[in-house]
Amino acid sequence: MKCDVCGFPMTERMVTYSIQLEDKLVLVEHVPAKVCDQCGERLYSPATVERLQKTMWEKRSPSRILQTPVFDFAAK
Ligand SMILES: [Zn+2]
């Protein structure tokens, strides 16, 4: 399978999915995705997307909590 964006072959890999919910950044580790090594495009199967959404909705206890420093590139 080739990347929709640049045409580079995509490889199946486990990635960390991140999404910002209100003021929290939520990470889901070990998500299967097809990844383009050239441009970074990621594709998730419909079943994976469904499970990701469920994971967000359920708001079950996370496996662990990370502290995340946030930098503003525009700030001096
Ligand atoms: Zn690509």
N, CA, C, O and the ligand as a Tripos MOL2 file, in Angstrom:
@<TRIPOS>MOLECULE
protein
  305   303    77     0     0
PROTEIN
NO_CHARGES

@<TRIPOS>ATOM
      1 N           0.8270   -1.1990    0.0000 N.3       1 MET1
      2 CA          0.0000    0.0000    0.0000 C.3       1 MET1
      3 C           0.8690    1.2590    0.0000 C.2       1 MET1
      4 O           1.8570    1.3510    0.7290 O.2       1 MET1
      5 N           0.4780    2.2260   -0.8330 N.am      2 LYS2
      6 CA          1.2770    3.4510   -0.9400 C.3       2 LYS2
      7 C           0.5870    4.6510   -0.2970 C.2       2 LYS2
      8 O          -0.6380    4.7200   -0.1950 O.2       2 LYS2
      9 N           1.4170    5.5820    0.1260 N.am      3 CYS3
     10 CA          0.9280    6.7870    0.7880 C.3       3 CYS3
     11 C           0.0930    7.6410   -0.1760 C.2       3 CYS3
     12 O           0.4820    7.8640   -1.3220 O.2       3 CYS3
     13 N          -1.0490    8.1090    0.3060 N.am      4 ASP4
     14 CA         -1.9350    8.9660   -0.4920 C.3       4 ASP4
     15 C          -1.2870   10.3120   -0.7950 C.2       4 ASP4
     16 O          -1.5640   10.9370   -1.8190 O.2       4 ASP4
     17 N          -0.4250   10.7390    0.1110 N.am      5 VAL5
     18 CA          0.1460   12.0780    0.0090 C.3       5 VAL5
     19 C           1.3510   12.1060   -0.9320 C.2       5 VAL5
     20 O           1.4210   12.9480   -1.8270 O.2       5 VAL5
     21 N           2.3070   11.1770   -0.7270 N.am      6 CYS6
     22 CA          3.5500   11.2630   -1.4890 C.3       6 CYS6
     23 C           3.8740   10.0170   -2.3150 C.2       6 CYS6
     24 O           4.8250   10.0280   -3.0960 O.2       6 CYS6
     25 N           3.0940    8.9430   -2.1520 N.am      7 GLY7
     26 CA          3.3090    7.7540   -2.9740 C.3       7 GLY7
     27 C           4.3680    6.7980   -2.4560 C.2       7 GLY7
     28 O           4.6460    5.7850   -3.0980 O.2       7 GLY7
     29 N           4.9610    7.0940   -1.3170 N.am      8 PHE8
     30 CA          5.9780    6.2390   -0.6920 C.3       8 PHE8
     31 C           5.2820    5.0050   -0.0990 C.2       8 PHE8
     32 O           4.1640    5.1240    0.4020 O.2       8 PHE8
     33 N           5.9100    3.8320   -0.1430 N.am      9 PRO9
     34 CA          5.2700    2.6460    0.4490 C.3       9 PRO9
     35 C           5.0760    2.8160    1.9580 C.2       9 PRO9
     36 O           5.9600    3.3170    2.6530 O.2       9 PRO9
     37 N           3.9160    2.3960    2.4530 N.am     10 MET10
     38 CA          3.6310    2.5450    3.8800 C.3      10 MET10
     39 C           3.9070    1.2450    4.6090 C.2      10 MET10
     40 O           3.7250    0.1600    4.0560 O.2      10 MET10
     41 N           4.3480    1.3610    5.8590 N.am     11 THR11
     42 CA          4.6240    0.1680    6.6530 C.3      11 THR11
     43 C           3.7070    0.1100    7.8670 C.2      11 THR11
     44 O           3.3750    1.1300    8.4710 O.2      11 THR11
     45 N           3.3060   -1.1180    8.2080 N.am     12 GLU12
     46 CA          2.4500   -1.3480    9.3660 C.3      12 GLU12
     47 C           3.3100   -1.2340   10.6150 C.2      12 GLU12
     48 O           4.3810   -1.8340   10.6950 O.2      12 GLU12
     49 N           2.8370   -0.4600   11.5930 N.am     13 ARG13
     50 CA          3.6630   -0.2120   12.7670 C.3      13 ARG13
     51 C           2.7810    0.1690   13.9490 C.2      13 ARG13
     52 O           1.6350    0.5820   13.7750 O.2      13 ARG13
     53 N           3.3320    0.0230   15.1560 N.am     14 MET14
     54 CA          2.6410    0.4880   16.3520 C.3      14 MET14
     55 C           3.0440    1.9340   16.6030 C.2      14 MET14
     56 O           4.2310    2.2570   16.6360 O.2      14 MET14
     57 N           2.0680    2.7910   16.7780 N.am     15 VAL15
     58 CA          2.3740    4.2040   17.0060 C.3      15 VAL15
     59 C           1.6960    4.6790   18.2890 C.2      15 VAL15
     60 O           0.8650    3.9820   18.8710 O.2      15 VAL15
     61 N           2.0690    5.8680   18.7050 N.am     16 THR16
     62 CA          1.3830    6.5120   19.8240 C.3      16 THR16
     63 C           0.4490    7.5730   19.2480 C.2      16 THR16
     64 O           0.8840    8.5260   18.6020 O.2      16 THR16
     65 N          -0.8340    7.3830   19.4970 N.am     17 TYR17
     66 CA         -1.8480    8.3000   18.9950 C.3      17 TYR17
     67 C          -2.0470    9.4020   20.0210 C.2      17 TYR17
     68 O          -2.1810    9.1270   21.2130 O.2      17 TYR17
     69 N          -2.0660   10.6360   19.5670 N.am     18 SER18
     70 CA         -2.2680   11.7310   20.5230 C.3      18 SER18
     71 C          -3.4250   12.6100   20.0900 C.2      18 SER18
     72 O          -3.6280   12.8680   18.9030 O.2      18 SER18
     73 N          -4.1750   13.0620   21.0800 N.am     19 ILE19
     74 CA         -5.2870   13.9550   20.8030 C.3      19 ILE19
     75 C          -5.4430   14.9010   21.9810 C.2      19 ILE19
     76 O          -5.2380   14.5100   23.1300 O.2      19 ILE19
     77 N          -5.8060   16.1450   21.6970 N.am     20 GLN20
     78 CA         -6.0080   17.0990   22.7880 C.3      20 GLN20
     79 C          -7.4960   17.1910   23.1020 C.2      20 GLN20
     80 O          -8.3000   17.5650   22.2480 O.2      20 GLN20
     81 N          -7.8520   16.8440   24.3450 N.am     21 LEU21
     82 CA         -9.2320   16.9250   24.7960 C.3      21 LEU21
     83 C          -9.3150   18.0470   25.8190 C.2      21 LEU21
     84 O          -8.7510   17.9460   26.9080 O.2      21 LEU21
     85 N         -10.0150   19.1100   25.4690 N.am     22 GLU22
     86 CA        -10.0530   20.3010   26.3100 C.3      22 GLU22
     87 C          -8.6260   20.7080   26.6610 C.2      22 GLU22
     88 O          -7.8450   21.0140   25.7590 O.2      22 GLU22
     89 N          -8.2580   20.7230   27.9540 N.am     23 ASP23
     90 CA         -6.8960   21.1610   28.2710 C.3      23 ASP23
     91 C          -5.9640   19.9890   28.5200 C.2      23 ASP23
     92 O          -4.8560   20.1730   29.0230 O.2      23 ASP23
     93 N          -6.4020   18.7870   28.1720 N.am     24 LYS24
     94 CA         -5.5540   17.6170   28.4060 C.3      24 LYS24
     95 C          -5.0870   17.0040   27.0990 C.2      24 LYS24
     96 O          -5.8570   16.8560   26.1500 O.2      24 LYS24
     97 N          -3.8220   16.6540   27.0690 N.am     25 LEU25
     98 CA         -3.3010   15.9000   25.9440 C.3      25 LEU25
     99 C          -3.3870   14.4280   26.3130 C.2      25 LEU25
    100 O          -2.8260   13.9980   27.3210 O.2      25 LEU25
    101 N          -4.0850   13.6660   25.5000 N.am     26 VAL26
    102 CA         -4.2790   12.2520   25.7810 C.3      26 VAL26
    103 C          -3.4700   11.4400   24.7770 C.2      26 VAL26
    104 O          -3.5150   11.6980   23.5740 O.2      26 VAL26
    105 N          -2.7310   10.4590   25.2810 N.am     27 LEU27
    106 CA         -1.9540    9.5830   24.4080 C.3      27 LEU27
    107 C          -2.4810    8.1590   24.5080 C.2      27 LEU27
    108 O          -2.8200    7.6880   25.5940 O.2      27 LEU27
    109 N          -2.5460    7.4930   23.3930 N.am     28 VAL28
    110 CA         -2.8730    6.0730   23.3970 C.3      28 VAL28
    111 C          -1.6930    5.3550   22.7510 C.2      28 VAL28
    112 O          -1.3800    5.5770   21.5810 O.2      28 VAL28
    113 N          -1.0410    4.4910   23.5300 N.am     29 GLU29
    114 CA          0.1510    3.8080   23.0390 C.3      29 GLU29
    115 C          -0.1900    2.5040   22.3400 C.2      29 GLU29
    116 O          -1.2530    1.9220   22.5550 O.2      29 GLU29
    117 N           0.7240    2.0640   21.5100 N.am     30 HIS30
    118 CA          0.6220    0.7700   20.8220 C.3      30 HIS30
    119 C          -0.6150    0.6630   19.9370 C.2      30 HIS30
    120 O          -1.3390   -0.3320   19.9670 O.2      30 HIS30
    121 N          -0.8370    1.7060   19.1520 N.am     31 VAL31
    122 CA         -1.9550    1.7060   18.2060 C.3      31 VAL31
    123 C          -1.4240    1.2590   16.8420 C.2      31 VAL31
    124 O          -0.4630    1.8390   16.3370 O.2      31 VAL31
    125 N          -2.0360    0.2350   16.2400 N.am     32 PRO32
    126 CA         -1.5660   -0.2000   14.9230 C.3      32 PRO32
    127 C          -1.9470    0.8240   13.8480 C.2      32 PRO32
    128 O          -3.0890    1.2780   13.7910 O.2      32 PRO32
    129 N          -0.9900    1.1750   13.0110 N.am     33 ALA33
    130 CA         -1.2510    2.1320   11.9370 C.3      33 ALA33
    131 C          -0.3340    1.8340   10.7630 C.2      33 ALA33
    132 O           0.7070    1.1950   10.9150 O.2      33 ALA33
    133 N          -0.7340    2.3050    9.5970 N.am     34 LYS34
    134 CA          0.1590    2.2690    8.4540 C.3      34 LYS34
    135 C           0.8390    3.6340    8.4200 C.2      34 LYS34
    136 O           0.1860    4.6770    8.4290 O.2      34 LYS34
    137 N           2.1780    3.5960    8.3810 N.am     35 VAL35
    138 CA          2.9360    4.8320    8.5010 C.3      35 VAL35
    139 C           3.7930    5.0570    7.2670 C.2      35 VAL35
    140 O           4.4190    4.1300    6.7520 O.2      35 VAL35
    141 N           3.8150    6.2980    6.7990 N.am     36 CYS36
    142 CA          4.7020    6.6820    5.6960 C.3      36 CYS36
    143 C           5.9800    7.2440    6.2970 C.2      36 CYS36
    144 O           5.9460    8.2310    7.0320 O.2      36 CYS36
    145 N           7.1120    6.6120    5.9820 N.am     37 ASP37
    146 CA          8.3850    7.0790    6.5450 C.3      37 ASP37
    147 C           8.8670    8.3500    5.8700 C.2      37 ASP37
    148 O           9.7440    9.0380    6.3940 O.2      37 ASP37
    149 N           8.3110    8.6660    4.7280 N.am     38 GLN38
    150 CA          8.7770    9.8550    4.0190 C.3      38 GLN38
    151 C           8.1090   11.1330    4.5330 C.2      38 GLN38
    152 O           8.7910   12.1070    4.8490 O.2      38 GLN38
    153 N           6.7580   11.1270    4.6160 N.am     39 CYS39
    154 CA          6.0940   12.3790    5.0020 C.3      39 CYS39
    155 C           5.3870   12.2900    6.3530 C.2      39 CYS39
    156 O           4.8560   13.2870    6.8430 O.2      39 CYS39
    157 N           5.3800   11.1000    6.9580 N.am     40 GLY40
    158 CA          4.7960   10.9770    8.2840 C.3      40 GLY40
    159 C           3.2940   10.7410    8.3070 C.2      40 GLY40
    160 O           2.6920   10.6910    9.3800 O.2      40 GLY40
    161 N           2.6870   10.5970    7.1440 N.am     41 GLU41
    162 CA          1.2550   10.3180    7.0630 C.3      41 GLU41
    163 C           0.9290    9.0040    7.7810 C.2      41 GLU41
    164 O           1.6630    8.0220    7.6670 O.2      41 GLU41
    165 N          -0.1890    9.0040    8.5240 N.am     42 ARG42
    166 CA         -0.6080    7.7860    9.2240 C.3      42 ARG42
    167 C          -2.0140    7.4230    8.8270 C.2      42 ARG42
    168 O          -2.8770    8.2900    8.6820 O.2      42 ARG42
    169 N          -2.2410    6.1420    8.6530 N.am     43 LEU43
    170 CA         -3.5890    5.6720    8.3510 C.3      43 LEU43
    171 C          -4.0100    4.6590    9.3990 C.2      43 LEU43
    172 O          -3.2590    3.7480    9.7460 O.2      43 LEU43
    173 N          -5.2260    4.8380    9.8960 N.am     44 TYR44
    174 CA         -5.7710    3.8950   10.8750 C.3      44 TYR44
    175 C          -6.9440    3.1760   10.2350 C.2      44 TYR44
    176 O          -7.7040    3.7690    9.4690 O.2      44 TYR44
    177 N          -7.0870    1.9040   10.5490 N.am     45 SER45
    178 CA         -8.2260    1.1550   10.0140 C.3      45 SER45
    179 C          -9.4980    1.6430   10.7090 C.2      45 SER45
    180 O          -9.4300    2.1560   11.8260 O.2      45 SER45
    181 N         -10.6680    1.4880   10.0530 N.am     46 PRO46
    182 CA        -11.9290    1.9210   10.6780 C.3      46 PRO46
    183 C         -12.1460    1.2870   12.0580 C.2      46 PRO46
    184 O         -12.6620    1.9350   12.9680 O.2      46 PRO46
    185 N         -11.7480    0.0170   12.2080 N.am     47 ALA47
    186 CA        -11.9100   -0.6600   13.5040 C.3      47 ALA47
    187 C         -11.0230   -0.0060   14.5640 C.2      47 ALA47
    188 O         -11.4240    0.1280   15.7210 O.2      47 ALA47
    189 N          -9.8270    0.3960   14.1670 N.am     48 THR48
    190 CA         -8.9100    1.0500   15.1040 C.3      48 THR48
    191 C          -9.4610    2.4140   15.5240 C.2      48 THR48
    192 O          -9.4190    2.7700   16.7020 O.2      48 THR48
    193 N          -9.9770    3.1750   14.5520 N.am     49 VAL49
    194 CA        -10.5470    4.4880   14.8490 C.3      49 VAL49
    195 C         -11.7070    4.3380   15.8410 C.2      49 VAL49
    196 O         -11.8440    5.1180   16.7830 O.2      49 VAL49
    197 N         -12.5320    3.3220   15.6060 N.am     50 GLU50
    198 CA        -13.6780    3.0750   16.4870 C.3      50 GLU50
    199 C         -13.2150    2.7840   17.9110 C.2      50 GLU50
    200 O         -13.7790    3.2890   18.8820 O.2      50 GLU50
    201 N         -12.1670    1.9500   18.0140 N.am     51 ARG51
    202 CA        -11.6570    1.6140   19.3490 C.3      51 ARG51
    203 C         -11.0210    2.8200   20.0310 C.2      51 ARG51
    204 O         -11.1290    2.9860   21.2460 O.2      51 ARG51
    205 N         -10.3560    3.6600   19.2370 N.am     52 LEU52
    206 CA         -9.7530    4.8770   19.7900 C.3      52 LEU52
    207 C         -10.8330    5.7860   20.3600 C.2      52 LEU52
    208 O         -10.6900    6.3280   21.4560 O.2      52 LEU52
    209 N         -11.9180    5.9450   19.6020 N.am     53 GLN53
    210 CA        -13.0040    6.8050   20.0590 C.3      53 GLN53
    211 C         -13.6320    6.2500   21.3300 C.2      53 GLN53
    212 O         -13.9690    7.0010   22.2450 O.2      53 GLN53
    213 N         -13.7850    4.9290   21.3800 N.am     54 LYS54
    214 CA        -14.3360    4.2880   22.5810 C.3      54 LYS54
    215 C         -13.4430    4.5490   23.7770 C.2      54 LYS54
    216 O         -13.9200    4.8620   24.8680 O.2      54 LYS54
    217 N         -12.1270    4.4150   23.5600 N.am     55 THR55
    218 CA        -11.1620    4.6330   24.6340 C.3      55 THR55
    219 C         -11.3110    6.0380   25.2110 C.2      55 THR55
    220 O         -11.2470    6.2260   26.4260 O.2      55 THR55
    221 N         -11.5120    7.0310   24.3290 N.am     56 MET56
    222 CA        -11.6950    8.4200   24.7750 C.3      56 MET56
    223 C         -13.0110    8.5850   25.5380 C.2      56 MET56
    224 O         -13.0650    9.2450   26.5760 O.2      56 MET56
    225 N         -14.0560    7.9810   25.0080 N.am     57 TRP57
    226 CA        -15.3970    8.1270   25.5800 C.3      57 TRP57
    227 C         -15.5100    7.5020   26.9570 C.2      57 TRP57
    228 O         -16.0950    8.0730   27.8780 O.2      57 TRP57
    229 N         -14.9360    6.3160   27.0750 N.am     58 GLU58
    230 CA        -15.0760    5.5680   28.3350 C.3      58 GLU58
    231 C         -14.4260    6.2870   29.5050 C.2      58 GLU58
    232 O         -14.8500    6.1420   30.6510 O.2      58 GLU58
    233 N         -13.3850    7.0680   29.2010 N.am     59 LYS59
    234 CA        -12.6350    7.7660   30.2400 C.3      59 LYS59
    235 C         -12.2450    6.8290   31.3750 C.2      59 LYS59
    236 O         -12.3330    7.1760   32.5520 O.2      59 LYS59
    237 N         -11.8160    5.6450   30.9910 N.am     60 ARG60
    238 CA        -11.3540    4.7360   32.0350 C.3      60 ARG60
    239 C          -9.9860    5.1990   32.5240 C.2      60 ARG60
    240 O          -9.3570    6.0610   31.9090 O.2      60 ARG60
    241 N          -9.5310    4.6230   33.6320 N.am     61 SER61
    242 CA         -8.2670    5.0610   34.2150 C.3      61 SER61
    243 C          -7.1270    4.7670   33.2580 C.2      61 SER61
    244 O          -7.0290    3.6610   32.7260 O.2      61 SER61
    245 N          -6.2700    5.7450   33.0370 N.am     62 PRO62
    246 CA         -5.1380    5.5210   32.1410 C.3      62 PRO62
    247 C          -4.1150    4.5740   32.7550 C.2      62 PRO62
    248 O          -4.0580    4.4140   33.9740 O.2      62 PRO62
    249 N          -3.3160    3.9550   31.9090 N.am     63 SER63
    250 CA         -2.2640    3.0490   32.3680 C.3      63 SER63
    251 C          -1.2120    3.7990   33.1580 C.2      63 SER63
    252 O          -0.6630    3.2840   34.1320 O.2      63 SER63
    253 N          -0.9370    5.0260   32.7280 N.am     64 ARG64
    254 CA          0.0300    5.8540   33.4550 C.3      64 ARG64
    255 C          -0.2010    7.3050   33.0680 C.2      64 ARG64
    256 O          -0.8570    7.6060   32.0710 O.2      64 ARG64
    257 N           0.3500    8.1930   33.8790 N.am     65 ILE65
    258 CA          0.2150    9.6290   33.6440 C.3      65 ILE65
    259 C           1.6000   10.2040   33.3490 C.2      65 ILE65
    260 O           2.5600    9.9410   34.0720 O.2      65 ILE65
    261 N           1.6870   10.9810   32.2930 N.am     66 LEU66
    262 CA          2.9380   11.6460   31.9430 C.3      66 LEU66
    263 C           2.8030   13.1340   32.2080 C.2      66 LEU66
    264 O           1.7370   13.7160   32.0040 O.2      66 LEU66
    265 N           3.8790   13.7430   32.6590 N.am     67 GLN67
    266 CA          3.8970   15.2000   32.7380 C.3      67 GLN67
    267 C           4.4480   15.7110   31.4260 C.2      67 GLN67
    268 O           5.4940   15.2500   30.9690 O.2      67 GLN67
    269 N           3.7640   16.6490   30.8190 N.am     68 THR68
    270 CA          4.1690   17.1130   29.5000 C.3      68 THR68
    271 C           4.5130   18.6000   29.4940 C.2      68 THR68
    272 O           3.6320   19.4460   29.6470 O.2      68 THR68
    273 N           5.7910   18.9150   29.3200 N.am     69 PRO69
    274 CA          6.1450   20.3340   29.1740 C.3      69 PRO69
    275 C           5.6450   20.8420   27.8220 C.2      69 PRO69
    276 O           5.7580   20.1510   26.8100 O.2      69 PRO69
    277 N           5.0980   22.0400   27.8150 N.am     70 VAL70
    278 CA          4.5880   22.6170   26.5710 C.3      70 VAL70
    279 C           5.3610   23.8920   26.2680 C.2      70 VAL70
    280 O           5.4490   24.7810   27.1140 O.2      70 VAL70
    281 N           5.9160   23.9870   25.0760 N.am     71 PHE71
    282 CA          6.6300   25.1790   24.6610 C.3      71 PHE71
    283 C           5.8280   25.9010   23.5910 C.2      71 PHE71
    284 O           5.1460   25.2770   22.7790 O.2      71 PHE71
    285 N           5.9180   27.2110   23.6030 N.am     72 ASP72
    286 CA          5.2620   27.9990   22.5620 C.3      72 ASP72
    287 C           6.3250   28.4990   21.6040 C.2      72 ASP72
    288 O           7.1700   29.3160   21.9710 O.2      72 ASP72
    289 N           6.2800   28.0150   20.3970 N.am     73 PHE73
    290 CA          7.2860   28.3580   19.4040 C.3      73 PHE73
    291 C           7.2590   29.8510   19.0590 C.2      73 PHE73
    292 O           8.2740   30.4340   18.6790 O.2      73 PHE73
    293 N           6.0610   30.4610   19.2020 N.am     74 ALA74
    294 CA          5.9170   31.8650   18.8590 C.3      74 ALA74
    295 C           6.3480   32.8010   19.9930 C.2      74 ALA74
    296 O           6.5600   33.9950   19.7790 O.2      74 ALA74
    297 N           6.4740   32.2390   21.2020 N.am     75 ALA75
    298 CA          6.8260   33.0660   22.3600 C.3      75 ALA75
    299 C           8.3240   33.3530   22.3760 C.2      75 ALA75
    300 O           9.1270   32.5450   21.9100 O.2      75 ALA75
    301 N           8.6930   34.5220   22.9230 N.am     76 LYS76
    302 CA         10.1090   34.8580   22.9970 C.3      76 LYS76
    303 C          10.6230   34.6890   24.4180 C.2      76 LYS76
    304 O          11.8020   34.9260   24.6800 O.2      76 LYS76
    305 ZN          3.8690    9.9530    2.4320 Zn       77 ZN77
@<TRIPOS>BOND
     1     1     2 1
     2     2     3 1
     3     3     4 2
     4     3     5 am
     5     5     6 1
     6     6     7 1
     7     7     8 2
     8     7     9 am
     9     9    10 1
    10    10    11 1
    11    11    12 2
    12    11    13 am
    13    13    14 1
    14    14    15 1
    15    15    16 2
    16    15    17 am
    17    17    18 1
    18    18    19 1
    19    19    20 2
    20    19    21 am
    21    21    22 1
    22    22    23 1
    23    23    24 2
    24    23    25 am
    25    25    26 1
    26    26    27 1
    27    27    28 2
    28    27    29 am
    29    29    30 1
    30    30    31 1
    31    31    32 2
    32    31    33 am
    33    33    34 1
    34    34    35 1
    35    35    36 2
    36    35    37 am
    37    37    38 1
    38    38    39 1
    39    39    40 2
    40    39    41 am
    41    41    42 1
    42    42    43 1
    43    43    44 2
    44    43    45 am
    45    45    46 1
    46    46    47 1
    47    47    48 2
    48    47    49 am
    49    49    50 1
    50    50    51 1
    51    51    52 2
    52    51    53 am
    53    53    54 1
    54    54    55 1
    55    55    56 2
    56    55    57 am
    57    57    58 1
    58    58    59 1
    59    59    60 2
    60    59    61 am
    61    61    62 1
    62    62    63 1
    63    63    64 2
    64    63    65 am
    65    65    66 1
    66    66    67 1
    67    67    68 2
    68    67    69 am
    69    69    70 1
    70    70    71 1
    71    71    72 2
    72    71    73 am
    73    73    74 1
    74    74    75 1
    75    75    76 2
    76    75    77 am
    77    77    78 1
    78    78    79 1
    79    79    80 2
    80    79    81 am
    81    81    82 1
    82    82    83 1
    83    83    84 2
    84    83    85 am
    85    85    86 1
    86    86    87 1
    87    87    88 2
    88    87    89 am
    89    89    90 1
    90    90    91 1
    91    91    92 2
    92    91    93 am
    93    93    94 1
    94    94    95 1
    95    95    96 2
    96    95    97 am
    97    97    98 1
    98    98    99 1
    99    99   100 2
   100    99   101 am
   101   101   102 1
   102   102   103 1
   103   103   104 2
   104   103   105 am
   105   105   106 1
   106   106   107 1
   107   107   108 2
   108   107   109 am
   109   109   110 1
   110   110   111 1
   111   111   112 2
   112   111   113 am
   113   113   114 1
   114   114   115 1
   115   115   116 2
   116   115   117 am
   117   117   118 1
   118   118   119 1
   119   119   120 2
   120   119   121 am
   121   121   122 1
   122   122   123 1
   123   123   124 2
   124   123   125 am
   125   125   126 1
   126   126   127 1
   127   127   128 2
   128   127   129 am
   129   129   130 1
   130   130   131 1
   131   131   132 2
   132   131   133 am
   133   133   134 1
   134   134   135 1
   135   135   136 2
   136   135   137 am
   137   137   138 1
   138   138   139 1
   139   139   140 2
   140   139   141 am
   141   141   142 1
   142   142   143 1
   143   143   144 2
   144   143   145 am
   145   145   146 1
   146   146   147 1
   147   147   148 2
   148   147   149 am
   149   149   150 1
   150   150   151 1
   151   151   152 2
   152   151   153 am
   153   153   154 1
   154   154   155 1
   155   155   156 2
   156   155   157 am
   157   157   158 1
   158   158   159 1
   159   159   160 2
   160   159   161 am
   161   161   162 1
   162   162   163 1
   163   163   164 2
   164   163   165 am
   165   165   166 1
   166   166   167 1
   167   167   168 2
   168   167   169 am
   169   169   170 1
   170   170   171 1
   171   171   172 2
   172   171   173 am
   173   173   174 1
   174   174   175 1
   175   175   176 2
   176   175   177 am
   177   177   178 1
   178   178   179 1
   179   179   180 2
   180   179   181 am
   181   181   182 1
   182   182   183 1
   183   183   184 2
   184   183   185 am
   185   185   186 1
   186   186   187 1
   187   187   188 2
   188   187   189 am
   189   189   190 1
   190   190   191 1
   191   191   192 2
   192   191   193 am
   193   193   194 1
   194   194   195 1
   195   195   196 2
   196   195   197 am
   197   197   198 1
   198   198   199 1
   199   199   200 2
   200   199   201 am
   201   201   202 1
   202   202   203 1
   203   203   204 2
   204   203   205 am
   205   205   206 1
   206   206   207 1
   207   207   208 2
   208   207   209 am
   209   209   210 1
   210   210   211 1
   211   211   212 2
   212   211   213 am
   213   213   214 1
   214   214   215 1
   215   215   216 2
   216   215   217 am
   217   217   218 1
   218   218   219 1
   219   219   220 2
   220   219   221 am
   221   221   222 1
   222   222   223 1
   223   223   224 2
   224   223   225 am
   225   225   226 1
   226   226   227 1
   227   227   228 2
   228   227   229 am
   229   229   230 1
   230   230   231 1
   231   231   232 2
   232   231   233 am
   233   233   234 1
   234   234   235 1
   235   235   236 2
   236   235   237 am
   237   237   238 1
   238   238   239 1
   239   239   240 2
   240   239   241 am
   241   241   242 1
   242   242   243 1
   243   243   244 2
   244   243   245 am
   245   245   246 1
   246   246   247 1
   247   247   248 2
   248   247   249 am
   249   249   250 1
   250   250   251 1
   251   251   252 2
   252   251   253 am
   253   253   254 1
   254   254   255 1
   255   255   256 2
   256   255   257 am
   257   257   258 1
   258   258   259 1
   259   259   260 2
   260   259   261 am
   261   261   262 1
   262   262   263 1
   263   263   264 2
   264   263   265 am
   265   265   266 1
   266   266   267 1
   267   267   268 2
   268   267   269 am
   269   269   270 1
   270   270   271 1
   271   271   272 2
   272   271   273 am
   273   273   274 1
   274   274   275 1
   275   275   276 2
   276   275   277 am
   277   277   278 1
   278   278   279 1
   279   279   280 2
   280   279   281 am
   281   281   282 1
   282   282   283 1
   283   283   284 2
   284   283   285 am
   285   285   286 1
   286   286   287 1
   287   287   288 2
   288   287   289 am
   289   289   290 1
   290   290   291 1
   291   291   292 2
   292   291   293 am
   293   293   294 1
   294   294   295 1
   295   295   296 2
   296   295   297 am
   297   297   298 1
   298   298   299 1
   299   299   300 2
   300   299   301 am
   301   301   302 1
   302   302   303 1
   303   303   304 2
@<TRIPOS>SUBSTRUCTURE
     1 MET1         2 RESIDUE 1 A MET
     2 LYS2         6 RESIDUE 1 A LYS
     3 CYS3        10 RESIDUE 1 A CYS
     4 ASP4        14 RESIDUE 1 A ASP
     5 VAL5        18 RESIDUE 1 A VAL
     6 CYS6        22 RESIDUE 1 A CYS
     7 GLY7        26 RESIDUE 1 A GLY
     8 PHE8        30 RESIDUE 1 A PHE
     9 PRO9        34 RESIDUE 1 A PRO
    10 MET10       38 RESIDUE 1 A MET
    11 THR11       42 RESIDUE 1 A THR
    12 GLU12       46 RESIDUE 1 A GLU
    13 ARG13       50 RESIDUE 1 A ARG
    14 MET14       54 RESIDUE 1 A MET
    15 VAL15       58 RESIDUE 1 A VAL
    16 THR16       62 RESIDUE 1 A THR
    17 TYR17       66 RESIDUE 1 A TYR
    18 SER18       70 RESIDUE 1 A SER
    19 ILE19       74 RESIDUE 1 A ILE
    20 GLN20       78 RESIDUE 1 A GLN
    21 LEU21       82 RESIDUE 1 A LEU
    22 GLU22       86 RESIDUE 1 A GLU
    23 ASP23       90 RESIDUE 1 A ASP
    24 LYS24       94 RESIDUE 1 A LYS
    25 LEU25       98 RESIDUE 1 A LEU
    26 VAL26      102 RESIDUE 1 A VAL
    27 LEU27      106 RESIDUE 1 A LEU
    28 VAL28      110 RESIDUE 1 A VAL
    29 GLU29      114 RESIDUE 1 A GLU
    30 HIS30      118 RESIDUE 1 A HIS
    31 VAL31      122 RESIDUE 1 A VAL
    32 PRO32      126 RESIDUE 1 A PRO
    33 ALA33      130 RESIDUE 1 A ALA
    34 LYS34      134 RESIDUE 1 A LYS
    35 VAL35      138 RESIDUE 1 A VAL
    36 CYS36      142 RESIDUE 1 A CYS
    37 ASP37      146 RESIDUE 1 A ASP
    38 GLN38      150 RESIDUE 1 A GLN
    39 CYS39      154 RESIDUE 1 A CYS
    40 GLY40      158 RESIDUE 1 A GLY
    41 GLU41      162 RESIDUE 1 A GLU
    42 ARG42      166 RESIDUE 1 A ARG
    43 LEU43      170 RESIDUE 1 A LEU
    44 TYR44      174 RESIDUE 1 A TYR
    45 SER45      178 RESIDUE 1 A SER
    46 PRO46      182 RESIDUE 1 A PRO
    47 ALA47      186 RESIDUE 1 A ALA
    48 THR48      190 RESIDUE 1 A THR
    49 VAL49      194 RESIDUE 1 A VAL
    50 GLU50      198 RESIDUE 1 A GLU
    51 ARG51      202 RESIDUE 1 A ARG
    52 LEU52      206 RESIDUE 1 A LEU
    53 GLN53      210 RESIDUE 1 A GLN
    54 LYS54      214 RESIDUE 1 A LYS
    55 THR55      218 RESIDUE 1 A THR
    56 MET56      222 RESIDUE 1 A MET
    57 TRP57      226 RESIDUE 1 A TRP
    58 GLU58      230 RESIDUE 1 A GLU
    59 LYS59      234 RESIDUE 1 A LYS
    60 ARG60      238 RESIDUE 1 A ARG
    61 SER61      242 RESIDUE 1 A SER
    62 PRO62      246 RESIDUE 1 A PRO
    63 SER63      250 RESIDUE 1 A SER
    64 ARG64      254 RESIDUE 1 A ARG
    65 ILE65      258 RESIDUE 1 A ILE
    66 LEU66      262 RESIDUE 1 A LEU
    67 GLN67      266 RESIDUE 1 A GLN
    68 THR68      270 RESIDUE 1 A THR
    69 PRO69      274 RESIDUE 1 A PRO
    70 VAL70      278 RESIDUE 1 A VAL
    71 PHE71      282 RESIDUE 1 A PHE
    72 ASP72      286 RESIDUE 1 A ASP
    73 PHE73      290 RESIDUE 1 A PHE
    74 ALA74      294 RESIDUE 1 A ALA
    75 ALA75      298 RESIDUE 1 A ALA
    76 LYS76      302 RESIDUE 1 A LYS
    77 ZN77       305 GROUP 0 **** ****
